[in-house]
């Protein structure tokens, strides 16, 4: 079995790669994939420290992180499919998401008054 420090270095490198990708990319999909890398780095680190501390809470937390990541990927896929089905070649997933957020904010303001 590898020492815990190897997992620590791998998790830090994975997190740095995801952070760099999220900061430098303009595409919504690339940013979401970079955030997914950061989630996986956190899951690796939580699972790496389970044998050190002898508790299973780290694995449960890692499972929850992975589930949140799957939900994130599902939402990203839905945004892309919606943008493709809109039929407008100049529409991008980011523009569609911004329009949806503006519509949602307008509806919530209308319901509040």
N, C-alpha and C positions, 0 to 999 in steps of 0.2 A: 504494500500500500504506500502511496506517495505521502510525503509529509504535508502537513496543513499549509505550510508556506507556499508550496507549489500551487495549491488551489487559490491562495490569497493573491499571488502574482497573476494568475490567470484571470481571476475575477476583476482585479484592478485594471488589467489590460483591456478586458472586454468592456468594462464600464467606460474607460477612457475613449475607446473606439466609438462606442455609442454616443457619448457626450460630444465628441468631435463631429460625428455625422449629424447630430441634431442641431448643432450650432452652425455648421457650414452649408447645409443643404437647403434648397428652396422648395423642393418638391414635398408635398404633404406625405406621400407614400414613403419617401426616403427618410423623412423625419420620424414617422411612426415606426419604421423598421429600426431606426437608431434607438428610439425609446424602448423598443422590444429588446434590443441588445442590452440596454441598461437593466431592464427587468431580469433578464437571464443571468446577468452578472450578480445581481442581488440573490437570486435563487442558488447559484453556485456557492456563494459565500455562506449562505445559511446552511446548506447541506454539508459544507466542508467542516463546519464547527460542531455538527451533531456528535461525532465520535469524541471530540475533545470534552464536551460538557456532559455527554451521556443522556441528553433529554431529546425527546422526539418533537418538541415544539418547533425546532428549526425546519424540519421536513414539512410539517403542516404549513408553516409560513411560506416555505418555498412553493408548495402546491398552490396556495392561494395566489402567489405572485404569478405563477404560470397560468392560472385560470384568468386572471386580469389581463395578461398578455394575449390570451386567445380571444377575449372579448374585444380588445383593442384591434386585433387583426380583422375580426369580423366586421367591426364598424368601418374600418378602412376599406375593406372590400365592398361594403354596401355603398359607401361614398363614391367609389370608382365606378361601380355598376350604374349607379344613379346618374353620374355625369356622362357616361357613355350612352345611356338610353335617352338622354335628353335630346339628342339629335343635333345639337348645336356644336359645330366643330371648334368654335372659339371658346366654348365653356370649359373650364377646368374644375377638377374636384375642389380646389380651394375656393374658387368663386362660388360654386354651388353651396359649399359649407357656410361661407359668409352670408349668402343670401338667405339660407335657412335660419341662421342665427338671428339675422335682422327681422325676419318674419316672426320667429318665435318671440323675440323681445317685444315686437309691436303687439302681438296677440296677448302676451302676459300683461302688458301695460293697459290694454283695453279691458281685460277682465278685472283688473284691480280697481278700476274707477267706477 
